[in-house]
Amino acid sequence: MMPDPFYISPQRDAQGRPRATLYCGDCREIAPHVEGVSALISDPPYGIGFAHSGGGRPAGSASGTNKRHTAPIHGDDKPFDPSPWLWYPTVAIWGANHYLDPRQREGTLHAWDKTRGGFGPADNFSDVEYVWTSTSGASHILHYLWKGVCQDGEKGRPKYHGMQKPIRVMEWTLERAGVEPGALVLDPYMGSGSTGVACARRGMTFVGIELVEEYCEIAAKRIDAALSQTTLFPAPAVS
């Protein structure tokens, strides 16, 4: 059964659709009812049992007054199966090194170098992450520092989710997948809404699904703020 939307943006696209619609619930039940999707872009739980150590600056405040979100990622206790999502016209799913069958030859792997050329701090976090796109072409690398307290962007901004991707990385993902402005993008594992913010900045329409209500609330606020900004300023270029 399709639940009522958790959030609907007041802004509309050229087709009269809300620029962002968010649902709180099980993506496997909700996604089949979402029509007109041009691309599925997501950073799902990889099945690695990730749990943040709680070190570094707490989420929610640059001054460190709030507690970091250290709860286990829902669904990360079992292997991720991408097969239910591969039928969409265009697909980009992060964590490819954890779920991709090495015999899979279609599509393209792209890499995010989190050290910006090997200058990141030595720690227990991976220096690189991979995204698989269903679109074919040359593989590319994004050099964007994001290791511990060292990062190229979003300085002082709160981190709401243990696996939250930088907005810059999700904008780059949309470009690598070849998603055009005006397209309807679905993220079935929305988390705190970075894909939705990237879509707002790039002129795309977004539908997000998230099981945890707390993250739905955060995502709605972030996406609403991003949509409000894009009514005043043009979307930044992605290079």
PyMOL commands that set and color helices and strands:
alter all, ss='L'
color gray80, all
select helices_A, chain A and resi 27-33+83-85+96-99+167-176+194-202+213-230
alter helices_A, ss='H'
color red, helices_A
select strands_A, chain A and resi 7-8+20-24+39-42+90-94+108-113+128-133+141-143+146-147+150-151+184-187+205-210
alter strands_A, ss='S'
color yellow, strands_A
deselect
rebuild
show_as cartoon
